[in-house]
Each structure stands twice: as structure tokens, then as C-alpha cells.
């Protein structure tokens, strides 16, 4: 092993052996590779979501669907409801599609290339599953790994353009032995030590090899271009109540929050629509204040309208208000429902 590689991998893996996070989808350091179903499920859940938010959801999923075959047999609506709160709902649709492909094939592919062909499995997820579950010397780069690598080698190219250089150096330092542990060690180091602000360099096992630390300003890496302001959209959410139940609708299967139960709302537009998209005639009352939710590509501000149904229509599902938490509403609709219930 080249001296440069050894100066990074050996202290990092020794640190990981002592300080690794205990997570329900991981095997302990140095032990047999983790179950690919658990690794894949966790990696899909962890996209744009914190470990703290994922742990209880992961455990609930595993209790309900303990294998990829069980998940493949799930009803789409049940899966979407169980996913509520994790956001980025296209992941849930791809999750069940992938489970069905894997079940039909009899097992997960064991290579990064084969994993990349599965529905909803991108370059990062394929590399993570290949390394952690199958021991392939794959280049695993999430946000934590990117930050560690950018500081370790003082990569000055701003993100996202700098990701190419980051991937190159991570590929160089990823060992053939214990590549899964190495990837998870880099993740844990970025989470606990090499943090975005005030990195704990004196506690870092790689400080002796870190160019960013030697520069005296490791927190300046990785550099990022200024983000453009997100577009603003508006809408109205309608709380239509009748005899202790509220009207819920199913969003179209494709698109944002596709297939999820939701409170009725019209299109989200550049100007506030008021009552233009009400689901039916009612004596609507606009509530004071709005609900704001920020998606990846835009900021959404929603006015709230409450009313009592004049007839118990068949426009959607009439869900018992007392049991609304079981409907699996996406976060934006759950926030709106909570505001409407408080104002009733």
C-alpha cells in the first residue's frame, strides 16, 4: 500500500473501529458485510434526510416489511402512507419498483454497475451498496465524505464543479480491503468531527495528513457558489369538514408528492389563487396566516380555507379527523391540517 494511502486509511479505520456510530442498518466494523436489503433501504431513506429522522422510520419499515420480497408485495398506497414525513416521495415510488425488480431477479446485483441499473438507484447509492454490502472497491461520496475530502486535499474548485476532483481523490484513497468500513468511516468522521462549522481538528485522526488543517482555515473548504433565490409559488389548501370527517384526495400518480393522500389544493402558481380552486361549493372562511414549505426547487406559501360540506360528496375520501394522523399526509399537508384543526 502506498505511504500516502496508508497515512489516511490506517488511522481512519482505527478511529472507526473505536468511534463508529451504531445504526440499525450497519454491521459492526470488520464483521461480515451488511444485508444488502438493509443497506439499500437505508441509503434510499437517507437521501436529503437526517439519520435521526430515518432511524425510527427504518425500524418501522423493517418490522412491517422485513425482506425485499415482503416490500415487493406491499400495496403502493400502504408504502406511500408509511413513507410520509421522509419527503421526496418519488423515492417511495422507486423503492417499491426496485423491490419488485430485485424480487423478480432473485437477488440484488452484486456490482456497482448492476445496482446502477435498478429503479431509483443513482451513482451514489449504487456505490454505497456495492461497497458496504458486497465489498466492492467503489467510490462512495455523500455530503460528509465530500467535505472531508475537500479539506483533506484543500480542493479549491467550488461545488458543484469541484465534485469531479473530490470523487477522484476519494477513489485514490479507497482501499481494496474494507471499502465498506472506509466509506462509513468517512461518513462518520464528517458527521462527528469534520463538521461544516467549527471542525474538531484536534480530535481528527487525519489531521496530520490534512492540507486544509495545515492551511489554518479548514472550514473554508469546500467552497461553494452562491445559491440563486428559489422561485416563489402560492396556493390554497382547503379543509372541508362534514360530521367529524375531512375531505382528502389522492394526488396524481406522477409529479410532486405523486400518489399521496392530501388535502384538496389547486395548482401552485405565481400569484395567490384565493378560492378559485375550491373542491366544491361551501361557505369558505379564509384563516389568518399561511403555511410555508420549502421544496428543493421552490418556496411554497399556502393560504388556508376552511368550510363545512353542504353534502357528503364522493369527491375523495372522508377521513375521520380524530384519526387523521394515520392518513400518512406529506409534511406540507400535515402542517396545514394542524393549523386548520387549531382554528376550527
C-alpha positions, 0 to 999 in steps of 0.5 A: 500500500502506498505511504500516502494511502496508508497515512489516511486509511490506517488511522481512519479505520482505527478511529472507526473501529473505536468511534463508529456510530451504531445504526440499525442498518450497519454491521459492526466494523470488520464483521461480515458485510451488511444485508444488502436489503438493509443497506439499500433501504437505508441509503434510499431513506437517507437521501436529503434526510437526517439519520435521526429522522430515518432511524425510527422510520427504518425500524418501522419499515423493517418490522412491517416489511422485513425482506425485499420480497415482503416490500415487493408485495406491499400495496403502493398506497400502504408504502406511500402512507408509511413513507410520509414525513421522509419527503421526496416521495418519488423515492417511495415510488422507486423503492417499491419498483426496485423491490419488485425488480430485485424480487423478480431477479432473485437477488440484488446485483452484486456490482456497482454497475448492476445496482446502477441499473435498478429503479431509483438507484443513482451513482451514489447509492449504487456505490454505497451498496456495492461497497458496504454490502458486497465489498466492492472497491467503489467510490462512495461520496455523500455530503460528509465524505465530500467535505472531508475530502475537500479539506483533506486535499484543500480542493479549491474548485467550488461545488458543484464543479469541484465534485469531479476532483473530490470523487477522484481523490476519494477513489485514490484513497479507497482501499481494496480491503474494507471499502465498506468500513472506509466509506462509513468511516468517512461518513462518520468522521464528517458527521462527528468531527469534520463538521461544516462549522467549527471542525474538531481538528484536534480530535481528527485522526487525519489531521496530520495528513490534512492540507486544509488543517495545515492551511489554518482555515479548514472550514473554508473548504469546500467552497461553494457558489452562491445559491440563486433565490428559489422561485416563489409559488402560492396556493390554497389548501382547503379543509372541508369538514362534514360530521367529524370527517375531512375531505382528502384526495389522492394526488396524481400518480406522477409529479410532486408528492405523486400518489399521496393522500392530501388535502384538496389544493389547486395548482401552485402558481405565481400569484395567490389563487384565493378560492378559485380552486375550491373542491366544491361549493361551501361557505369558505372562511379564509384563516389568518396566516399561511403555511410555508414549505420549502421544496428543493426547487421552490418556496411554497406559501399556502393560504388556508380555507376552511368550510363545512360540506353542504353534502357528503360528496364522493369527491375523495375520501372522508377521513375521520379527523380524530384519526387523521394522523394515520392518513400518512399526509406529506409534511406540507399537508400535515402542517396545514391540517394542524393549523386548520384543526387549531382554528376550527 
